[in-house]
Amino acid sequence: MALTADKFEQLIAHSSDIVVATDRKGTVVYYNDGAKASLGYRADEVMGRFVAQLYPNLEEARRVKRAMLSEEHGGSGVIDAFQTTFLTKQGEQIPVAITGTLLRDDEGGEDGTIGFAKDLRDILHKDQLATLGEVAIGLSHEINNPLSVILNQSELLERDLVRLADERDTSVEMERLDAIRREIARISEILHRLGEMVERESYETVDYIGPARMIDLRRRWEGKADERLRGLRILVVDDDPGILRTLSEILAADGCSVETASDGRDALAKVEKLPIDVVVSDVVMPNMDGYELYTSLHRSHPEIPVLMMTAFTYDKDHIIKRSRVQGLRTVIFKKPVDPARLRHAILEAAFPAEDAES
């Protein structure tokens, strides 16, 4: 079947590429559907107007015209994949590659131009993703190695502290080691998420400051959460703001309603004011430690299960041991907290009968 002039014109009219033609004075005489979709102008807003309207400024329009007249970009009267910038109706500058030619009259004089412009945003974005992926892989490798060394040295240092401490209080040193391990785990999680983004070739962004955006490397719980977690009212108690924040994010992502308290006294006040299903508390805290909080709750609200977290490898002040004597069931060791173990412990505490039957 022959390609008639009418069919060819229909093909161009409906092309996804930007197709624009001008007369010898630079006035737009043709503007296709692809141009409307990419640039946002209706045909009646462009037809009959100077083509410079489609560029960021007059100088850029003149630069394209000079390139078309030169021999450097495909020959005199032609440009091939010449990169420039168009300006949309909304004021956005978009990178394009123009392939175009001068139109001449019967005497060989200049009679106008026609150009096919390809929107380069998707192509450039994919190139950026590929480059970012290479950087991410190299960065992960270079960071993970020293992180492993730091983590191993932290474990050795903790062993030495336990061996040399005897009866001396080393709680401050242990808390510092725990903070180091938490931050190591946080960095490792960020690197893991970056690796996942590279594999999927998908980089999510969030607003940063003003128009600036940054890649979102926060961990999202992508597995199917146990439906029993939804709606559970959890009170997290810890004097470490970082622990409060991260545990709140984990549990909120599972559908829990989360309240926080910075010490035992604050926790007791929250329990008196709010309905709470499970309390997750640190062991070593100022003002009121985990044992004092547990025994107080055990007396006033025996129906509320309490879980304890600790960063220590030994129970120096016998807080855990004394709490277990009083009936405490579960201790979660945080180095840092394993989300799966935390979820299991909360469900076990909130639904003991169901877990016993299963």
N, C-alpha and C positions, 0 to 999 in steps of 0.2 A: 504494500500500500504506500503510495507516494505521500511525502510530507508536504502538504500544501502550505502556502503562505499563511492562510488563516489558522491552520493547526499549529504552525510554528509560533505564531503570535500568541495563541492561547497558552502554549507551553511556557513561553517567557512570562506571560502575565501571571500565571499561577506558580511560578518558580519560587522556591524558598529563599533563593539568593536575592540580593538587592539589585534591581536593574533600574538605571536612571539614564535618560537621554536628554541632551540639551541642544539648543540651536546655536548658531555661530556667536550669539551674544552671551551665551551662558545661561539662558533662560530654560527652565525645565519644561520639556515637551512630552516626556514619558516617565511614568512612575508606577511600578508594578505592585502586586499584592505582597511580595516578599519585602519590599521596601517599607510598605505600610506596617507590616507585622514587626519588623526590626526597629524602625525609627519612630513609630507612633504617630506620624503625620497622616492625615487623610490626603487623598489625591488632590482635593480642591484646596488644601492648605499649602501645596507645593507647586502644583502646575501653574506656569506663567510667572514664577518667581525666580530670582537669581539663585543658582545652584549653591552658592556659598552659604546659604541658609542651612545646608546639611553638614557643614564643617564647623569645627570649633571657632575658627576665625577665617578672615579673608586670605591671610597669608598661606594657610594650609591648602585652601582651594587653588591658589596660584601655584603652589609647589607641585600639586598633582598635574596641573596643566603644563608646567615646564617639563616635568618628567615625560609626559606624553609627546611633547615636541622634540625631545632629545633622542639620541641614538642609544642611550645607556640602559634602557629598560625594556628591550624587545624590538627596538628599531624605531625609526622616525614615524611618528603618528600612532605608536602603539605602546601600551604598558602591559606588562605581564606580572600578575601577582604583586603589584606594588602596594606596600603597606602604608596605610594612612589611618586617620581617625575620623569617624562620623560623630555627629552630635544628635542625640534623640530629642524628641519634643519635650521630654521630661528633664533635659539638661545633662543626661548621662553620656559620657564619651565612650564609644565602643571601637575597639580595634578592628580594622577590616583590611582585606587584600583585594585590590581592584585589578581586574583585567579589562582593558578597554581600548578603544580606537577612535581616531578622528574620523568624522564623516565628511566626505568631499562631494562637491557638486560636479556637474558635467564638465566644467572647465578646469577641475582639479583644485579649486579653491576650498578653503575650510568652510564646512556647512554645519558643523556641530560635533557632538561627541556621544558615544554610548559606552556605558561601563557596567560590568557585572561585578558586584562587590560581595565577598564572602565574609560573614561575621566570624571573627577569630576567637571569640571569647571561650567557647568550649574547647577548641584546640589548644589554646594557651593554658587553659585551666588544667587540661590533662598533662601537658608538659610540666607544669608546676607540680602537679601531684607526683609525677614520676621522679622529679628531682627531690621533692620532699621525702619520698619513700626511700631513696638512696641515702639521704642524710639521716633519716630516722634509723635505718638498719645499722649504719656505722656508729651513730650516737649510742644506740642501745648496747652495742657490743663494747664500746669504750667505757661506758658508765657501769655496766653490770660487773665487769671484772673488779674494779676497785671497791664496788659495793660489797662484793663477796668477801674481799679481804677485810673490810671494816666490820662486817657482821661476824666473821670468824674471830677477829681480834676481840670483839665485844664479848663473845662467849668465853674466850680464854680469860679475859679480865674479870668476868663475873665469877669464874671458878676460883681465881686467886683471891677475890674479895671474900668469898664464902670460907675459903681455907684459912685465911689470915684473920678473919674478923673475931673469932671466939665470941666473947660476950659484947663486943663493941657494936654500937648502933651504926649500921651501914645503909640505913634506909634511903638517905639522900643520894648516896652513890648509886644504889640500885635503881632509884627512880630516874636518875640521869641516863643510866644504861638503857633503861626501858624506853626513854624518850628517843634515844639514838636508834633503837631497833624499830620503833614505830615509824620514824621518818624514813628509815631504809626501806621498810615495807611499802610506805607511801610512794617513794620514788620508783620502786620496782613495779608497783601497780600502774603508775603513769607510763612507764616504758612498755609494759605489757599492752596497755590500751593503744599506745602509739603503734605497736606492732600489729594489732588487730586492724587498725585503720589502714595500714599499708597493705595488708592482705585483701581487704575489701575495696581498696582504692576509694575510700569514702572518708572525708574529713569534715566533721561537724564543727560549726563555729558559733560563738556567742558574742554578744555586744560587749565591748570593753570600755573604752572612754570615747565619748562623742561618736564619730562615724567609724572609729577603729573597731576591728573585730579580731578575735584570737581563736585558735583551735581549741575545742572543748575536750580536755583530756580527763575529765572526771569519770570515775567508774560508774557504770549503770548496771543494775542487777537485771540481766537479760534472761535468766532462767524463769521457770514458772514457780512463783512463790506459793507456799502452802496456803490455801484459802483460809485456814483457821487463824492465820496471822492477821487477816484483815479486820480492822476494828478493835484489836486488842489495845488496851490503854497501858502503855509502858512508862515507868518512871526510871530514868537513867541518872545515877548519882555518881559523880566523880569530880575531884578538884582540878582535873586537867581539862581545860576548854577544848583542846584538840580531840580528846576522847569523846566528850559530850557531843561535839559537832559530827564526828564521823559515825558514831553509833546511831545518832538521831537520823542521819541521812540513810544509813543502811535499813533501819527499821521502818522509816517513813516510806521508803521505796517498796517495802513489802506490804504496805497498807496499814501499818500500825499508827495509832495516835500516840505521839511521844511527848513527854514532859521531861525536863531536866532539872537537876539540883546540884549545887556545887559542894555540898557537905551534908552530913546526917541531919543537922538541925533544919536546914532548908528542906530536906526531903520529908521530914515529919510534918512540917507546915503544909507542904503540897498535898500530902496524903489526907490531911484533915479537910482540905478544901475541895479536892478533886477525886472523882472515882478512878481508882487504879487497879489494874488486874495483876500486874507483875512489877516487882522492883528489881532492877539490875544495879548493884552497888559495888563501888570500889572497896577495897579492904582498908588501906591506909589513907586516912583523910584528916585534916585539921578539925578542931572543934568537937567532932563526934565521929569515931571510926566505924568501920563496918560492923563490928561486934555490937557496939552500943546501939547502932541503928537497928540491927536485926532483932535484938532482944526487946527494944522498945516497940517495934512493929509487932513482934510475936505476942506481946501482952495486949496491945491496943487493937490490933487488926490481924488476928491469927489466920484469917482467911486469905490474906495477901501473901503469895509466895515470894521469897527473896532469893535472888541469885547473887553470888559474889564473884568479883573479878580481882585478880591479883597479878602483879608483875613479878613477884618474887618466887624464887625456887625453894624457899624455906619459910616457915611460919614463925618468924623471929619472936613476935609478941604473942604467939598462940591465939591470934584472933580467929583464924579459921577453925582451929581445933576446939576452942571454947564455943564457937557458934554451932559447930556440928553436934556438940554435946547437948546444946539447947534445941536441936532439931533441924538445923540447916541441911538441905539436901544436896545442893549443887554449887560447885566452884568452877568458874571459867577462868583459865589462865590466859591472860592477854599479852601476847608477844609478837604482833598485836592480836586483837581478838579475831578469831576465825569466824567469818559471817555464818558459815554453814553450822558450826558448832553452837553459835549464839542462837540461831533460829531453833535448832533442835532442843536446846536447854529451855528456851522460853515456852515452846509448845509442851514439853514434858512437864514443866511447872504449872502451866495454865490448864492442861487437860490430862492430869495424872491417870484418871480412870480409863480414858481412851487408850493411852500408851500402855497401860497394864494389860488391857484386853488384846491389843495387837501384839 
